[in-house]
Amino acid sequence: MLEVAYILVAIALIVCLVYLTITIQKAGRMIDETEKTIKTLSSDVNVTLHQTNELLVKVNVLADDINVKVATIDPLFTAVADLSESVSDLNQHARVLGKKASSAGSKTIKTGAGLSALRFASKFFKK
């Protein structure tokens, strides 16, 4: 009977070894697949990094171009702001003249209009 027990233990040990061998083989295949996946991902990341660097260079060139163009347009906006200020001053003088015209004669209107025109012209051509 002891011999039967030894045979059963030996069979159980063989079954365990076979199962362990199969499990180790599957783990080895899984490690191989993981290694392939990591290589593929590394390659893809390198390509993506290269493309990102190229894109950043193009964005920097575009930003520099925009900065140059904005610098050339800046004086235009300054001139428009100055012109709108002059027009605002002219409107204010016209209102004052309108009030004076309602209270004074036509001689005052002509003199005030001439003075306002001179003020407007001097402001516009100074800047």
C-alpha positions in Angstrom: 0.0 0.0 0.0 2.9 2.3 0.6 4.0 1.8 -2.9 0.6 2.9 -4.2 0.9 6.1 -2.2 4.4 6.8 -3.6 3.0 6.2 -7.1 0.1 8.6 -6.5 2.5 11.3 -5.0 4.7 10.9 -8.1 1.8 11.2 -10.4 0.6 14.3 -8.6 4.1 15.8 -8.7 4.2 15.1 -12.5 0.8 16.8 -13.0 2.0 19.8 -11.0 5.2 20.0 -13.0 3.3 19.8 -16.3 0.9 22.5 -15.1 3.8 24.7 -13.9 5.6 24.2 -17.3 2.5 25.2 -19.2 2.1 28.3 -17.0 5.7 29.3 -17.4 5.5 28.9 -21.2 2.4 31.1 -21.3 4.1 33.7 -19.1 7.1 33.6 -21.5 4.9 34.2 -24.5 3.2 37.1 -22.7 6.5 38.7 -21.9 7.5 38.4 -25.6 4.3 40.1 -26.7 4.9 42.8 -24.0 8.4 43.3 -25.3 7.1 43.7 -28.9 4.4 46.1 -27.8 7.0 48.2 -25.9 9.2 48.4 -29.0 6.3 49.4 -31.1 5.3 52.1 -28.6 8.8 53.4 -28.4 9.0 53.7 -32.2 5.6 55.5 -32.3 6.6 57.8 -29.5 9.8 58.7 -31.3 7.9 59.5 -34.5 5.4 61.6 -32.5 8.2 63.5 -30.7 9.8 64.2 -34.1 6.5 65.5 -35.5 5.9 67.6 -32.4 9.3 69.2 -32.7 8.6 70.0 -36.3 5.2 71.5 -35.4 6.7 73.6 -32.7 9.3 75.0 -35.1 6.6 75.9 -37.5 4.5 77.5 -34.7 7.5 79.6 -33.6 8.1 80.8 -37.2 4.4 81.7 -37.5 4.4 83.5 -34.2 7.4 85.5 -35.2 5.7 86.4 -38.5 2.6 87.5 -36.7 4.7 89.6 -34.3 6.4 91.4 -37.3 3.0 92.0 -39.0 1.4 93.3 -35.8 4.4 95.7 -35.3 3.8 97.1 -38.8 0.1 97.6 -38.1 0.6 99.1 -34.7 1.2 102.7 -36.0 -2.0 102.5 -38.0 -4.0 101.8 -34.8 -2.2 104.7 -33.1 -3.0 107.0 -36.0 -6.7 105.9 -36.0 -6.8 106.5 -32.2 -5.3 110.0 -32.7 -7.8 110.8 -35.5 -10.7 109.6 -33.4 -9.5 111.9 -30.5 -9.3 114.8 -33.0 -12.8 114.1 -34.3 -14.1 113.9 -30.7 -12.5 117.3 -30.0 -14.0 118.7 -33.1 -17.5 117.4 -32.1 -17.0 119.0 -28.7 -16.1 122.3 -30.2 -19.1 122.1 -32.6 -21.4 121.6 -29.6 -19.9 124.6 -27.9 -20.3 126.6 -31.1 -23.9 125.5 -31.4 -24.6 126.7 -27.9 -22.9 130.0 -28.7 -24.8 130.4 -31.9 -28.1 130.1 -30.2 -27.1 132.9 -27.7 -24.9 135.1 -30.0 -25.1 136.6 -33.5 -23.8 135.3 -36.8 -20.5 137.1 -36.5 -19.6 135.1 -33.5 -20.5 131.9 -35.3 -18.1 132.6 -38.2 -15.2 133.5 -35.8 -15.8 130.5 -33.6 -16.0 128.1 -36.6 -12.7 129.5 -38.0 -11.0 129.1 -34.6 -12.3 125.5 -34.2 -11.1 124.6 -37.7 -7.6 125.9 -36.9 -7.5 124.0 -33.6 -8.5 120.8 -35.4 -6.0 121.2 -38.1 -3.1 122.0 -35.7 -3.9 118.9 -33.6 -4.1 116.7 -36.6 -0.9 117.8 -38.2 1.1 117.9 -35.0 0.9 114.1 -34.5 
